[in-house]
Amino acid sequence: MSLTVYLKKVMNMSDIKITIMTPTYNRSSFLPKLYETLTKQTVDLTMMEWIIVDDGSTDDTEDTVHELKEKSPFEIKYIKLTNGGKHHAVNIGIEHATGEFFFIVDSDDTLPENSIERIIFWFNTLKGEQEKFAGIGGLKSYEFRGDVGESFEGEYLDCSSIERREKNIKGDKAEVFYTDVIKKYRFPEFSGEKFLSECVLWNEIARDGYKIRWFNEPIYRCEYLDSGLTRNIYHHLAKSPKGFLLYTIELMQYEARSELKRMYYAGAYHVLVENIKLSVLSKKLKISVLKIIIGSYIFGIVQKRKARRINE
């Protein structure tokens, strides 16, 4: 721990501007790379805190974090949990956040050197109207392959996480929230389930009327690992049927722009989740049994085509 961080701690001083929150599970080898990009930020590093929530790792994550804490110019908080899933880890991170802004950065990802500087810049553009906003959203980019998703016309757009589909703001984005806003919310948790899509919570925030200021600048570098959650989405969804049901309802209500797409999402749930009666699923998703069956067939065809393209 640096002398500056130590003095602020013992004197009960706090000027933390942003909380970087990292949920991690058996990713000890990636944390030092993320740490290095945090130390290179073009701001006063003492305005940051890094909360690492360890979701029950069995590798040497704890030792790695303690080594980083010894030399860190900013405060690092380490919280060890039993394995409960990323959404549970984020809930815990929200509880412990003390920064004005809250930024989730996965352990296998990194930040551009000006990320925090640009985040603060864009939050400053909201002054005078911040009560309308949950936060800001920038671009994610691959380290060597350009941006994730698509940029949009103009410098920025103001709309909710739900409305962004209509504004052509496509792809995975890097959202940063006002901490006092996100502390009002939590990801739903179900016993024995370890996965829930972030959109379930982001859409809840949007339904309460909060907007995001979306802008066309990369503030996050990512790489979707073969062992990561994104690459294995169907596997994780199938093992968390209650959370998957919430996600499917969100997709059918906000993502599906046609009845055929609603059928596809309902069919995907039916195919992936075992031991659920069609009649029960029909009532929960408010769609006919026949349409679920047709959607299951469509989902199967789409997955076979995807598998063929991968193998070509």
N, C-alpha and C positions, 0 to 999 in steps of 0.2 A: 504494500500500500504506500502511495506517495505521501510526502510530508503535507502537501496541500490538502489531499483527501482526508488524512488523519486529523489535521487541525480543524477542518470543518466538522468532522464527526464529533470530536471531543468538545468543541465549542457550540455544538448543536446548531451549526449554521447550515442552511440549505438554500441553494440557488439552482437546483436541478431543473433544467429546461426540458429535457427529453429523456424518457425511459425507453431503452432498447430492450425488448423482451424476447428471449430466445428459449423456446421449448426444445429439449434435446433428448434423444434416446440412443445410446451406444454410438455417439458421434465424436468421441474424444479427439480423434485425429483431425477433425475439421475445425474445431473451436479455435485453435491458434491462428488459423488463416483469417477467420472472421475477426478475431481480436486485433490482428495487425491492421486490418482496414479501419477498425474503429480508432486506433491510435493515430491514424493518418488523416483524420477528419480536419477540415480547415476551419475549426472553431475552437474556443476554449474548451478543452476536453473535460474540465471539471463540471461543465454544465450537463454532462451525460451521466446516467447510471445504466449499468448493464445487469439486468435480472436474468439469470440462467435457471430455468426450472427443469430439473433432471427427472424425467419420467421413468425412474426405476432402472437406470442403466446398469449393466453388469460388466462393463469395461472399466477403464481407468479414468472416466470422466471427472470424478471428484478430485483425484490427484492433479489432473490437468488444470482444472479450474483454480485450485489452491495455488498452483505455480503462477498462473496468470494474475491472481489477486495480489501476490507479493510484489509485482513490478508495475501494476496498472496505475496510470495517471488519473483514472476515474474510478468511482466506486463500483465494485462488482458484488452483487448479492447472489448467493447460491442456495437453492432450495431443492432438497432431495425428496422425491415422492415414491410411493409404490406405483407401478405401471397402471395408468388409467387413461392414456390417450392424449393426443395433442390438445384437444379442446379443454380437457380437464386442467392440463398444465397452464394453458392460457388464462383460464379462470383464476388460478392461483396467482399468476403473474399480475393480473389486473388488481387483485387485492393488495399486492405489495408495492405497486407503482407509486412513486412520489413526484414524477416529472409532470410538467404541464401538458406534454404530448406523449402519446403511447404508440410505439412502433414495433410490430412483430417482425423479427428477422430470424428465419430458420437457421439452424446450426450449420448446414452445408451450403449456405449462401454468404454473400459478402456485400459491402456497400462501396459505391464510388467515393473518392476522396471528398467531394463537395456535397455529399448527400445531406448531411445534417444542416449545412449552411443553406441549401436550397429549400429544405423543409421549413426552416425558420422563416426564410424569405416569404414562402407561400402562405404560411400562417399569418404573417404580418399583413398580407393583402386582405385578410378577413376582418381586420380590426374595425369595429363599429357595427359589424353585422354578424359577429361570431355566434350569436344565439341561434341563428338559422342553420348552423353547420355542425356536423359531427366531426369533420376533419378535412383532410386533403388526400388526393390520390395521384401519384406519379406513375411513370412507366417502370416496368421491370425489363431488364435486358439480360441476354446471355453474355457470358464473358467474351466469347469470340464470334457470336452469330447474330448480332443485331438485337432488336427489341422483341419482346414477347407480345403477341397480339398485334394490334394496329394502333397507330396514332390517329388523331382526328383533326379536322380543319380548325384553325384558330389557335390562340395561345392557351385558352382554358375554357372549360364549360362548368356550369354549376347545375347539378342535378343529383338526385338520390341514387343509391346503389341499384334500385329497381328501375328508375327512369333512364339509366345510362344505356340500356339495351335499345331504347328508342332513339337515342342520340348518337348511335353508331360508335359508342365507346366500347370496343371489343377487347377480349382477352384478359388474362390475369393481370391485375394492377397491384401497386404497392400503396395500400392505404395507411395513413397515419391519423390517429384520432386524438381529439381533446380527451385527456385522461378523465376529467370530471364528467364527460358524457359517457364514455365506455364503462365507467364504474357503475352506471345505472343498470347495466346489462350483464348477463352471464350466458354462456352456452348451456343449453339443456344437457343434463347428464342422465344416463340410464345405466342401471346396474349391469355390469358385465360387458358393456359396450365401450369400445376404445376409439371410435372414429365418428366424427360429425363434420359435415361440410361447413366452412366458414360462412357461406352465403345464408345459412339459416339465421345467424345472428345479425349479419349485415342488413338483411332484408327486414328484420324486426326493427332495427334502428331507423331504416328508411320509412317504414310504415308509421313511425312516430313523427314524421315530417322533417327529419334532418337531411340536409344536403351534404354533398362532398364537392369540393372544388377540384376538378380533374385537370391536370396539366400535362403537356407533352415534353417532359424531361425525365430521363432515367435517374432514379434514386435508389435502385436496388439491382444487384446482380445475382442471377440464379442459375442453377444447373440442376435439372431434374434427374436425380440418380436412379439407377435401375432398382435399387432397394428402397427408394423413397415412397412417401404416401401417394404422390401424384401419379407415378408410374404404375402403382398397384391399386388404383382407385376401386375397381370392381371387387377385388378381393376384400378390401377393408369395408366397403359398403355392405357386402353380403354378410359379414360377421357382426354388423351393427344394425339389425333390422329396424329397430325403433327410430334410430337416428336417420337411417336411409329413408324411412317413410316420410319423415319431416322434410328431408331434402327433395324427395320426389314430389311432394305437394308443392313445394316452392317452385320447382322446375315446371310443373304443369300449369301453375298459376301465372308465372312471370316470364318463363323462357319460351314456352311453346306458343308459336305464332299461328299454329294451325291445329285442327283436331287430329290430324295424322301424327303430329309431333306429340300431342298429349297421349295418344295411344302408344307411341314408341316408349315414352317414359314409364307409363304404367306397365307395359310389357316387359321392360328391363327389370323392374322390381319383381315381377312375377317369375321371371327366368332365374334371377340371381338369389332370391330368398326362398329357402325351402320351407315346406310345411305351413304354408298359408293358404287358406281356402279362397278360391276365386270370389265366392259370394261375399266374404269378409273384406277382401281387398277392394272389391267393387264399391262397397259402402264407404270405406275409408277414403278412397280416391275420387269418389263421386263420378264414376264412369262405368259403363255397362260391362258385363262379363264378356260379351262378344268382342267389344273393342279391346279389352285386355288381351284376349286370345290372339286377335289380329296383330296387336302391338308386339306380342311375344314373338310371333313369326317374323315380323319386320326387324326386330332387334337381332334375332338369330341370323338373318341374312346379312345385316350390316356388319356384325362381328366376324362372320366368315369372310366377307370381302376385305375387312381390315387385316385379318390374319394372312390372307393371300398376298396382300400388298407388302406386308412385313417380310414374308418369306421369299418374295421375288428378288 
